[in-house]
């Protein structure tokens, strides 16, 4: 369940910090009843960034498969061995 906090609560930095770390998800900050900002712990940010990067790479890989830009693993290993003299 997303946490929604009014902007006036940002004055209590310890409370906000604890909320970010305990919830392990973004905290939505409202101003005059409307969404204004999103804050999160560094751990949550890094996890989110990692997952976004992973999903981007998976989408590229899926596009390569659909376009036929793939090779047999045995051929790829053989090419690597030839290239590096293994």
C-alpha positions as CSV (number, residue, x, y, z in Angstrom):
1,X,0.0,0.0,0.0
2,X,1.6,3.3,-1.0
3,X,2.3,5.8,1.8
4,X,1.0,9.3,1.2
5,X,2.3,12.1,3.4
6,X,1.5,15.8,3.5
7,X,4.4,18.1,2.8
8,X,4.2,19.6,6.3
9,X,5.3,16.2,7.7
10,X,8.7,16.7,6.1
11,X,9.7,18.9,9.0
12,X,10.0,15.7,11.1
13,X,13.0,14.2,9.2
14,X,13.5,11.3,11.5
15,X,9.9,10.1,11.0
16,X,10.2,10.5,7.2
17,X,13.5,8.6,7.1
18,X,12.1,5.8,9.2
19,X,9.0,5.6,7.1
20,X,11.1,5.4,3.9
21,X,13.3,2.6,5.3
22,X,10.4,0.6,6.9
23,X,8.1,0.8,3.9
24,X,10.8,-0.1,1.4
25,X,8.8,1.7,-1.3
26,X,8.4,5.3,-2.5
27,X,6.6,7.8,-0.3
28,X,4.3,10.2,-2.1
29,X,4.3,13.7,-0.8
30,X,1.2,15.9,-1.3
31,X,1.0,19.7,-1.3
32,X,-2.5,21.2,-0.9
33,X,-4.0,17.8,-1.5
34,X,-2.2,17.1,-4.8
35,X,0.8,15.0,-5.6
36,X,4.0,17.0,-5.5
37,X,7.0,14.8,-4.8
38,X,8.2,11.2,-4.3
39,X,10.9,10.2,-1.9
40,X,12.5,6.9,-1.1
41,X,15.5,5.4,0.7
42,X,18.7,4.9,-1.1
43,X,18.2,1.1,-0.9
44,X,14.8,1.4,-2.6
45,X,16.2,3.7,-5.2
46,X,19.1,1.4,-6.1
47,X,16.9,-1.6,-6.3
48,X,14.4,0.2,-8.5
49,X,17.3,1.5,-10.7
50,X,18.7,-2.1,-11.0
51,X,15.3,-3.5,-11.9
52,X,14.7,-0.8,-14.5
53,X,18.1,-1.5,-16.1
54,X,17.4,-5.2,-16.1
55,X,14.0,-4.8,-17.7
56,X,15.6,-2.5,-20.4
57,X,18.2,-5.2,-21.2
58,X,15.5,-7.9,-21.3
59,X,13.5,-5.9,-23.8
60,X,16.5,-5.5,-26.0
61,X,17.2,-9.2,-25.8
62,X,13.6,-10.0,-26.7
63,X,13.8,-7.7,-29.7
64,X,17.0,-9.4,-30.8
65,X,15.4,-12.8,-30.6
66,X,12.3,-11.6,-32.5
67,X,14.6,-10.1,-35.2
68,X,16.6,-13.3,-35.5
69,X,19.8,-11.7,-34.1
70,X,20.8,-14.9,-32.2
71,X,23.5,-17.5,-32.5
72,X,23.9,-21.1,-31.3
73,X,25.8,-21.2,-28.0
74,X,28.3,-23.8,-29.4
75,X,29.1,-21.5,-32.3
76,X,29.5,-18.5,-30.0
77,X,31.9,-20.5,-27.7
78,X,33.9,-21.7,-30.7
79,X,34.2,-18.1,-32.0
80,X,35.4,-16.9,-28.6
81,X,38.0,-19.7,-28.4
82,X,39.3,-18.9,-31.9
83,X,39.4,-15.1,-31.1
84,X,41.4,-15.6,-27.9
85,X,43.4,-18.7,-28.8
86,X,41.9,-20.9,-26.2
